[in-house]
């Protein structure tokens, strides 16, 4: 018969808790965020009782499972490794997680991308869609570890559709990618930012607001604005929207954090997490990096800041899958939506996996 203390410690790790496993420390960790204790209760209930027998299945929600209100239950179903569980929980709570791509980037690939793109910058800061002409940029976008991680987090097949290569920091104000790239259902978009050199506090590191990804999806209309495709209207409205987000962070008491990145580290962020570029403290320093944006299959893809849903005016996007070079059709709730790569499992098997018996 299993030791109850050992079972509890195993469940803690399966829930994504990585600190010392005594009850007091775990309780203190649960109380750090209001949702954690509720999610722990969901997690325990699934392992003890199995799925609820009811007409509604939480897996049927049209939202990424990491953003689901039933996250605790869904986490128990996945029977992930301790490392996966910790990563998934970090992404669920912070909207952002790092993964290590040094094997793919630090073999000369980073330097080659920097050199090959050096004379291609018509914009002073970035090059869009260099993947079309540069195989190394394309391979960074299609990195197998990135693809595998995204499909675990989002439970759908991924569609890489855009690259941005930067040579300096953007110093961009806090914003969400959601207002630029959204989907129906919402939230099936994310960005992956790869450091092609070390990014420290002085050459314009990223900043972000942990937890902001769990707020509602706000577009121009929510801020009392209308979308527009005219530059003279769009620019001042976007500035107002950015100010709206800044005040929103104050209203929710969310605190800005700076994110330094080593060469070869990749940062995956949720489309709805508010992020931007910090000031460049040392002018003249480079900040070489690559961002790839990813959608997921089974969605319609559109640009909120150019749309006005209340008028029936939606700016749908024509996106190209970087892997195939082919256009991806807009689709919504079609029958052959691929199943999540991690299938749900029963109570008995979940316990066996958690206890290392399978």
C-alpha positions in Angstrom: 0.0 0.0 0.0 1.3 3.4 -0.9 2.5 5.8 1.8 0.0 8.7 2.0 2.8 11.2 2.4 4.5 9.9 -0.7 1.3 9.9 -2.7 0.7 13.6 -1.7 4.3 14.6 -2.6 3.9 12.9 -6.0 0.6 14.7 -6.6 2.2 18.0 -5.6 4.9 17.5 -8.3 2.3 16.4 -10.8 0.5 19.6 -10.1 3.6 21.5 -11.2 5.0 22.3 -7.7 8.8 22.2 -7.7 9.8 23.4 -4.2 10.2 21.4 -1.0 7.3 19.1 -0.5 6.3 19.7 3.1 2.7 20.6 3.7 3.3 24.0 5.2 5.4 25.2 2.2 2.9 23.8 -0.2 0.0 25.5 1.5 1.9 28.8 1.4 2.5 28.3 -2.3 -1.2 27.5 -2.9 -2.2 30.7 -1.2 0.1 32.9 -3.3 -2.5 33.0 -6.1 -6.3 32.7 -5.4 -6.9 30.3 -8.3 -4.3 27.8 -7.2 -6.2 26.3 -4.3 -9.3 25.9 -6.5 -7.3 24.3 -9.2 -5.6 22.0 -6.7 -9.1 20.9 -5.5 -10.0 20.2 -9.1 -6.8 18.2 -9.6 -7.4 16.1 -6.4 -11.0 15.5 -7.2 -10.2 14.1 -10.7 -7.5 11.8 -9.3 -9.8 10.5 -6.5 -13.1 10.3 -8.4 -12.4 10.4 -12.1 -14.3 12.5 -14.6 -17.7 13.9 -13.6 -20.6 12.2 -15.4 -22.5 15.1 -16.9 -23.6 16.4 -20.3 -20.7 19.0 -20.4 -17.1 18.0 -21.0 -14.5 20.6 -20.2 -12.4 19.4 -23.1 -15.1 20.7 -25.5 -14.5 24.3 -24.6 -13.1 26.4 -27.5 -10.2 27.8 -25.6 -6.6 26.6 -25.1 -6.7 24.2 -22.1 -3.9 26.2 -20.3 -6.4 29.1 -20.2 -9.4 27.1 -19.2 -11.4 27.7 -16.0 -11.1 23.9 -15.6 -7.4 23.9 -15.8 -6.9 21.8 -12.6 -9.1 19.0 -13.9 -7.5 19.1 -17.4 -4.0 19.0 -15.9 -4.8 15.8 -14.0 -6.1 14.2 -17.2 -2.8 14.8 -19.1 -0.5 12.8 -16.7 2.4 14.9 -17.7 6.0 14.5 -16.5 7.0 16.7 -13.5 9.0 19.0 -15.9 6.1 19.3 -18.3 3.6 20.0 -15.5 5.8 22.8 -14.0 6.2 24.4 -17.5 2.5 24.2 -18.2 1.6 25.7 -14.8 4.1 28.5 -15.3 2.6 29.3 -18.7 -0.9 29.1 -17.2 -0.1 31.5 -14.4 2.4 33.9 -16.0 1.5 33.7 -19.7 5.1 33.2 -20.6 7.7 30.4 -20.3 11.3 29.9 -21.4 12.7 26.9 -23.2 16.3 26.0 -24.1 17.2 26.0 -27.9 21.0 26.3 -27.5 21.6 23.1 -29.4 19.8 24.6 -32.4 21.0 28.2 -32.2 24.5 28.1 -30.7 26.1 26.0 -33.5 26.8 29.0 -35.7 23.1 29.4 -36.8 22.6 32.6 -34.9 25.7 34.2 -36.3 24.8 33.1 -39.8 21.3 34.7 -39.5 22.8 37.9 -38.2 25.4 38.1 -41.0 23.0 37.1 -43.8 20.4 39.7 -42.8 22.8 42.5 -42.1 22.2 44.3 -45.4 18.5 43.4 -45.7 17.1 46.0 -43.2 14.9 48.5 -45.1 13.2 49.2 -41.7 15.8 50.4 -39.1 14.6 47.9 -36.5 13.2 44.7 -38.1 12.7 42.5 -41.2 9.4 40.8 -41.6 9.0 37.3 -43.1 12.7 36.7 -43.8 11.8 33.0 -43.7 10.8 33.3 -47.4 14.4 33.9 -48.4 16.5 32.6 -45.6 16.5 28.9 -44.7 18.1 29.4 -41.2 15.3 31.8 -40.2 12.8 29.3 -41.5 14.4 26.4 -39.5 14.4 28.5 -36.3 10.6 29.0 -36.8 10.1 25.3 -37.4 12.2 24.1 -34.5 10.8 20.7 -33.4 11.1 21.5 -29.7 9.1 24.7 -30.1 6.4 23.0 -32.2 6.1 20.1 -29.7 5.9 22.5 -26.8 3.2 24.7 -28.5 1.1 21.7 -29.3 1.3 20.5 -25.7 0.3 23.9 -24.4 -2.5 24.6 -26.9 -3.8 21.1 -27.7 -4.0 21.8 -31.5 -1.8 21.5 -34.5 0.3 24.6 -34.9 0.5 26.9 -37.9 3.7 29.1 -38.0 2.8 32.1 -40.2 5.1 35.1 -39.6 8.7 35.8 -38.7 10.2 39.1 -37.5 14.0 39.5 -37.1 15.3 42.4 -35.0 18.7 43.9 -34.8 18.0 46.3 -32.0 15.5 46.6 -29.2 12.1 48.0 -30.1 11.4 50.1 -27.0 7.8 49.3 -27.8 5.0 50.3 -25.4 3.1 47.6 -23.5 0.7 45.8 -25.9 -1.0 42.5 -26.5 -0.5 40.5 -29.7 -4.2 39.7 -29.5 -5.2 43.1 -30.9 -2.9 42.5 -33.9 -3.5 38.8 -34.4 -6.6 37.1 -33.0 -8.6 34.0 -33.8 -12.1 32.7 -33.5 -12.1 30.9 -31.0 -10.0 33.5 -29.1 -6.5 33.0 -27.8 -5.3 30.4 -30.3 -2.2 32.5 -31.2 1.2 32.9 -29.5 4.6 34.3 -30.1 8.0 32.7 -29.7 11.0 35.1 -29.2 14.5 33.6 -29.6 17.7 35.4 -28.5 20.3 35.3 -31.2 22.7 37.0 -28.7 22.6 37.7 -24.9 19.9 40.3 -24.0 20.6 42.0 -20.7 19.2 44.9 -18.8 21.0 47.5 -21.0 20.2 46.6 -24.6 16.5 46.7 -24.5 15.1 43.5 -22.8 11.5 42.5 -23.0 9.1 43.4 -20.2 5.8 41.8 -19.5 3.0 41.7 -16.9 2.6 38.1 -15.4 -1.1 37.1 -15.2 -2.3 39.6 -17.7 -3.0 36.8 -20.2 -5.9 35.6 -18.1 -7.8 38.9 -18.4 -10.6 39.2 -21.0 -9.6 39.7 -24.6 -9.9 43.5 -25.1 -10.0 45.0 -28.5 -10.5 48.6 -29.7 -14.3 48.4 -29.2 -13.9 47.6 -25.5 -11.8 50.7 -25.0 -14.5 52.9 -26.7 -12.7 53.0 -30.0 -13.4 51.8 -33.6 -11.0 49.9 -35.7 -9.8 51.7 -38.8 -7.7 51.0 -41.9 -6.8 54.7 -42.4 -3.4 55.7 -41.0 -4.6 59.1 -39.9 -7.3 57.5 -37.8 -5.5 54.3 -36.7 -2.4 55.8 -35.1 -4.1 58.1 -32.5 -6.5 55.4 -31.7 -3.8 52.9 -31.1 -2.0 55.3 -28.8 -5.3 55.6 -26.8 -5.5 51.8 -26.7 -2.0 51.5 -25.3 -2.8 54.0 -22.6 -6.0 51.9 -21.8 -3.8 48.8 -21.3 -1.4 50.8 -19.1 -4.3 51.9 -16.9 -5.7 48.4 -16.9 -2.5 47.1 -15.4 -2.7 49.6 -12.6 -6.4 48.8 -12.0 -5.6 45.1 -11.6 -2.5 45.7 -9.5 -0.3 43.7 -12.0 3.4 44.5 -11.9 5.8 44.8 -14.7 8.7 42.3 -14.9 11.8 42.6 -17.0 13.0 39.5 -18.9 16.6 39.0 -19.8 17.4 36.2 -22.2 20.6 34.3 -22.9 21.6 33.5 -26.5 19.8 30.3 -27.5 16.9 30.7 -25.1 13.3 31.0 -26.5 10.5 32.7 -24.8 6.9 31.5 -25.5 4.2 34.0 -24.7 0.5 34.0 -24.8 -1.1 36.3 -27.3 -3.0 38.1 -24.5 -0.1 38.8 -22.2 0.9 42.5 -22.1 4.5 42.9 -23.1 6.9 45.4 -24.7 10.5 46.5 -25.1 12.4 48.2 -22.3 14.5 51.3 -23.0 18.0 50.9 -24.5 20.3 52.0 -21.8 23.5 51.7 -23.9 22.8 53.3 -27.3 24.4 51.6 -30.2 24.2 48.1 -28.8 22.5 45.4 -30.9 19.8 43.1 -29.7 19.6 40.4 -32.3 16.5 38.2 -31.9 13.8 36.4 -33.9 10.1 36.3 -33.2 7.9 33.8 -34.9 4.1 34.1 -34.6 2.0 30.9 -34.6 -1.7 30.3 -35.1 -3.4 26.9 -34.5 -5.6 24.9 -36.8 -9.4 24.9 -36.7 -9.8 28.7 -36.3 -10.7 31.8 -38.3 -7.8 34.4 -38.3 -8.4 38.1 -38.2 -6.9 41.5 -37.2 -9.0 43.1 -34.4 -7.6 46.6 -34.7 -8.7 46.8 -38.3 -12.1 45.2 -37.6 -15.5 46.4 -36.3 -17.6 43.4 -35.3 -20.5 45.6 -34.3 -20.8 46.7 -37.9 -20.2 43.3 -39.4 -16.8 44.4 -40.6 -14.1 41.8 -40.0 -10.6 42.0 -41.4 -9.8 38.3 -42.0 -6.2 37.4 -42.6 -4.7 35.4 -45.4 -2.0 33.4 -43.6 0.6 31.2 -45.1 1.9 28.1 -43.3 5.7 28.6 -43.2 6.2 24.8 -43.4 4.3 24.4 -46.7 4.2 27.9 -48.2 0.5 27.4 -48.7 -2.5 29.5 -47.6 -4.3 28.2 -44.6 -8.1 28.4 -44.9 -10.2 30.2 -42.3 -12.3 27.6 -40.5 -14.4 27.4 -37.4 -15.8 24.4 -35.6 -15.2 22.1 -38.5 -15.5 18.3 -37.9 -12.0 17.3 -38.5 -10.3 19.5 -35.9 -7.4 17.4 -34.7 -7.5 15.9 -31.2 -5.1 17.3 -28.6 -1.7 15.4 -28.7 -2.1 14.5 -25.0 -5.2 12.4 -24.7 -7.3 12.3 -21.5 -6.8 9.3 -19.3 -8.9 7.5 -16.7 -8.5 7.9 -12.9 -6.8 4.6 -12.4 -4.1 5.2 -15.1 -3.6 8.8 -13.9 -2.7 7.6 -10.4 -0.4 4.9 -11.8 1.5 7.4 -13.9 1.7 9.9 -11.1 3.1 7.2 -8.8 5.6 6.0 -11.3 4.0 2.6 -11.8 3.5 3.1 -15.5 
